[in-house]
């Protein structure tokens, strides 16, 4: 037999491509954190400095000590952040199941009169 007919006997032929689908990618970048604790607003907004966009299943861990503000204070801080991307199969699963979880929010009741 020729080599063309024996390619299915090569061990790599039967190896599934699963390891590539289950691989998480990680990278470290910086982020800007805008925090305010006042009577007008209570928020903490994080924006990634390199313009990365987080997708379904991605995880972000801001590094550094906790930030504590007293009432009436606000600040803007730059910190390193590590981003762990979801693998493609996990991302697909999260997108599919999120539609079912979203339907739980639609539990709306239209009743006549007031509720106790």
Phi, psi and omega in degrees: 000151179274168179297331181295327181274347183257008183297333180286347178276347179290134184300328181290340180296323184267356179285122179290160180273019183299318182305326179289327179284339182257012183269130177267138175257137180232146171207158182246135178217191177245158178222159175249127182248124178249116185237137175219137178226087183218180178289339178277326186204147172229101184209161172218107180254134179243128174234135180281131185288334181271004177082010179297150178242131179276141179246181179301129178088352178288148180239142181230130179235111178280128184265152179121173181288159178300149179256125180238128178239142173277165180299135179093359181260156171212153181204162175232124186232147173252129182222154171287148180221139175254132182246126177248114182279141176289146177283157189305320181293321177294318179298317178297316180299317181294320179295320180291315183284339181294332178295323179288323179289328178294327181294340176294335179285345183274012181284083184245137180241132176251099181248151175274134180094183183263149175274149181291000000 
